[in-house]
Amino acid sequence: MKEIILAYQGEMSLKGLNRGTFENVLLKTMRRRLKPLGACKIYLAQSTIYVEPGEGVDVDEVQKRVSKIFGIAALSRAAVCEKDFAAVCETAQSYLCDTLRAAKTFKVSAKRSDKTFPMDSMQIARELGGVLLQAYPHLKVDVHNPEVTVMVEIRDYAAYVHGGKQPGAGGLPVSTSGKAALMLSGGIDSPVAAYLMAKRGLSLMGVHFASPPYTSERARQKVLTLAGLLAPYTGNLNVYVVPYTAVQEHLRDHAPEALFTVLMRRSMLRITNTLCGKEGAQAIVTGESLAQVASQTLWAIACTDAAQDLPVLRPCIGMDKTEIMEIARKIGTYETSILPYEDCCTIFTPPHPRTKPQLAEIEAAEAAMPGLAALEEQAAARADVSYVNL
């Protein structure tokens, strides 16, 4: 029995004249991400994407990968049969046998895109429901809250039988909204921010700040592991690891202690801006949540953003920690994020950071450190890039 994946559009279907552009990007993304699994035929018809795995291709893995591709609102794993009612009945009984035996209630839904088929949708659902009740007499019909929905789709090329739709990743295809640099710290928040912005169609590069010997190689590897966990959603990631020790020590030795954290964040944004120019990125993404720590108050954020001229996107800004952790668990990054390896953002942290800094005092502190800009330029130039592939 031939199985395929049917992938359904969501938000993309509301696009106007540029809808085709979004669809083309989505098709290219699907082909690229499924290519390592073997030959898959992927094509678009009637606002549905068909994925036909070739011989020997693991259909379970195809389904898993497709479920993580942004731009797909829902998907179904379906059996293909002839556009003949007897064939539909036989396929439904055999393909969904185990599912129907384990259920107590069901309903049948039908969709007839091919209007030349002799039965309409209501007739297909009614007649097939009767056949299944005879084959599985323990079942009862529940049209409002069934355990199993048997779905039949009569389309141009064939008939498709499946057990209903499962949610897809939703959102928009990655790269349709441009490119941004993700400040990837290794904590819980920044991977969640990456997931949320990739869902809105952003292509991402990663920027991580390392301060050896204060941070270890294990901390660097943790960040690359997180990038690998994000790749099924974001696609391949270039992760720049910035050697930040000299800059951080300069700030420690010359900056007012209470302003250290905000000055460090401004410095990191300037370096990230430089790397954005190298990669053609048009924005910066962070995992900041309002008032979570001293550097994330409104006053601190205003001072931080003024350090450079790119938009800073903060998708977690209105979330509490519990909400962020729930998403981290959902996308599989939580357990890695909580590994107790050093983060350069937590070293040299002052005991009493200023929560309401003023831009004038921040700029005055930077003016008193004329060597800071040169150290930032050196750090950006020495950034080491790792290529994290799906």
Buried (B, 14 or more C-beta within 10 A) or exposed (E): EEBBBBBBBBBBEEBEEEBEEBBEBBBEBBEEBBEEBBEBEBEBEEEBBBBBBEEEBEBEBBBEBBBBBBBBBBBBBBBBBEBEBEBBBBBBBEBBEEBBEEBEBBBBBBBBBBEEBEBEBEBBBEBBBEBBBEBBEEBEEBEEEBBBBBBBBBBEEBBBBBBBBEEBBEBBBBBBBEBBBBBBBBBBBBBBBBBBBBBBBBBBBBBBBBBBEBBEEEBBBBBBBBBBBBBBBBBBBBBBBBBBBBBBBBBBEBBBBBBBBBBBBBBBBBBBBBBBEBBEBBBBBBBBBBBBBBBBBEBBBBBBBEBBEBEBBBBBBEBEEEEBBEBBBEBBBBEBBEEEBBBBBEBBBBEEBBBEBEBEBBBEBBEEBEEBEEBBEEBBEEBEBBEBEB
